[in-house]
């Protein structure tokens, strides 16, 4: 048996979680269908006025993405907790933070990336202009990983609690407000003829910051939850 | 070598045991005994660092395990009440993932050899959810075959196993002890290893 490098371990965890997601496809589809439904309800609810729809498009897509990403959070660690795999992860001789990072990446690929890919189609429902669509997708691409990473912290803190599902949303949603502001702000900027770069750069900065701190914080939270 | 001195544990506000001291050297087999609720599982979970002791110290090769942290975990194999296997994955994938989490890259061939020895020939590629409880336990216990950790902490390893599998576990424990390994375990079934005296630790 060969010793495993940290990178190989990261790939192993990502591959495992993706494989599990592939074999439990219903879970993946719920997030995506929820996102599409929520966004599609708005034109029906507020009426088909193009001007108004165009104005609210980015906000609606972003809020829907935020809510959709909350749906799958409780499952992030719950299954591993219930079947004892999490115990084995805690006593893994490599860094627990790397394991957690692997789970975050897999979670984003399963619940964040599909939202990014389907967003342009939904944007068309709101008659968004191509440049605005491009900025929306770029913003989602930078912002949705942050939702997965902050969500993991919340999921780890509420692990094993009754009613953890609602609690995790209450914990995580306020923390996601900056992502929402800069993500929707970037589209707003391009719509009013300004450069969206500043908003996107701030989103990128938040992503990097989350990438550095959240795996470690989540690992600590898991150790506390397991006691 | 594992040394435990003056260990005290509690579950919530309820104290389980205190003043517990013992040591475990190379090639030794230690059975933790006690009635239900006396803290056998809590003791094993404390040894693995899942629970913080109220008082006392656990030392591995002379150093405190909290300071050793990952160096200690590299030498530890823990099998708990839960099997730590995924229903959606097959036996082979499960064993490879568990070995990976324990820090070793396991080739498909090595994994298949281990699973066959556990009596799972022909079941390697079935999703674990179609296997029986005993077979699932065997998948979990296959980790013992591929582990290179000297310290084994086994919590009720014999649950759901048939007589043949119990014999196999005794054989595996014998091989591990002969390699100067250490085993600390709990069980309510008789378990003895030929040629090795089982030491007993009674929690009351």
Interface residues (C-beta under 8 A of the other chain):
Chain A: X1 X2 X3 X4 X8 X9 X12 X16 X19 X20 X23 X24 X79 X82 X83 X84 X85 X87 X88 X89 X90 X91 X92 X93 X94 X95 X99 X226 X227
Chain B: X48 X49 X50 X51 X52 X70 X71 X73 X74 X76 X78 X80 X81 X82 X83 X84 X85 X86 X87 X88 X89 X93 X97 X98 X99 X100 X101 X102 X103 X104 X105 X106 X110 X127 X146 X148
